[in-house]
Amino acid sequence: MTLIVFIVSLIGAMAIGAPVAFALIFCGVMLMTYMGMFNTQIIAQNMMIGADTFTLLAIPFFVLAGELMNAGGLSKRIIDFSIACVGHIRGGLGIVAIVAAIIMASISGSAAADTAALAAILIPMMAKAGYNVPRSAGLIAAGGVIAPVIPPSMAFIVFGVSANVSISKLFMAGIVPGVLMGVSLLITWLIVVRKDKIESLPRASWPDRGRSAARAAWALGMPVIILGGIKMGVVTPTEAAVVAAFYALFVGMFVYRELKPADLPKVLLSAAKTTAAIMFLVCAALVSAWLITAANIPNEITGYIEPLIDNPKLLMFAIMVLILIVGTALDLTPTILILTPVLLPIVVKAGIDPIYFGVMFIMNCCIGLLTPPVGVVLNVVSGVGKIPLGKVITGVWPFLIAETIVLFLLVLFPQIVTVPANWFY
């Protein structure tokens, strides 16, 4: 019965238009009331505990690093470097979008920020060169969702705190799956772009490529500093976030000189708004998470799926389908915060590595960013590129299918994730 109270109260609150954070608090209140233990102190204490975590300090700094990167010209130089290297190939601007998405993912970890930067620069160029615009917008959206999978990733930070697992290990485990998502997009793009009558860009000379690489060197150095520092144990993920923010500030203001002191208030305000929304969600989710445990809901669910416990791959397949369905209606962070305390005990009982599960969970949530009716990244591309949302949805389907195939390939062969993760870490 507690499971029914949990589901009905959560879905009911969201159905009447309550923000997800308030819906989570309401869900906790209803569970407390049903169990006869209503106490406002439980709500206040769990929300305070949710915010009072050193690891979560990484979120505001990575958000700030992403904002500074876009405002300071780092994103633009990464795209220019990609154009110089592969822009002359048939369908080259699509390849540029994929390469730039992977590089930028290793810097900011924000799907919305990376997608906005790519869409603003590349969609007008692709339209002018004769590319199918809806398909190009779909590719950029699908490339943007790689950001939360490749480290540094705010989604991994939120999952790591919720599941109490190593964020550093999650970061290292996300590298290969993120690259595989990019490879799947590349193969799909090369297949679908053959029908377009497009103009290839002129081949850049080697001196031009060298100059482009030199201009982008500071931007390209950022992921090396972040991931190298974490792997060598020089910095924790939280400390790496601080380094990333100051590095982006320094490069934007003193090297590229595109970030002016007058721009800082706007950048800081944007980062603060994003951080506040994420942190309030985290705090609210810990209220419902504590009560989910107190109400013994994971064990109740385990009873329903007992036959799958002895078959980890079948269990993972079922869970991935569930998350795909939930992801069509919820954004990435709420999905993590709502489902992690419910699913993780079941996964652990089945003997599945929590790090592997975390990577698969985040990949699945990222694919949800491409699925209507919510599709946050689809809305970003539509708004920035000034393309009707329906056309973006039409264009994204080949790439959405490709990334979903990669997801289920990793369900069948978990070693693709776990073996490289152990090597990297």
Buried (B, 14 or more C-beta within 10 A) or exposed (E): EBBEBBEEBBEBBBEEEBBBBEBBBBBBBBBBEBEEEBEEEBBEBBBEEBEEBEBBBBBBBBBBBBBBBBBBBBBBBBBBBBBBBBBEBEBBBBBBBBBBBBBBBBBBBBBBBBBBBBBBBBBEBBBEBEBBBBBBBBBBBBBBBBBBBBBBBBBBBBBBBBBEBBBBBBBBBBBBBBBBBBBBBBEBBBEBBEEBEBEEBEEBEEEEBEBBBEBBEBBBBBBEBBBEBBBEEEBBBBBBBBBBBBBBBBBBBEBBEBBEEEBBEEBEEBBBEBBEBBBBBBBBBBBBBBBBBBBEBBEBBBEEBEEBBEEBBBBBBEBBEEBBEBBBBBBBBBBBBBBBBBBBBBBBBBEBBBBBBBBBBBBBBBBBBBBBEBBBBBBBBBEBBEBEBEBBBBBBEBBBEBBBEBBBEBBEEBEBBBEBBEEBB
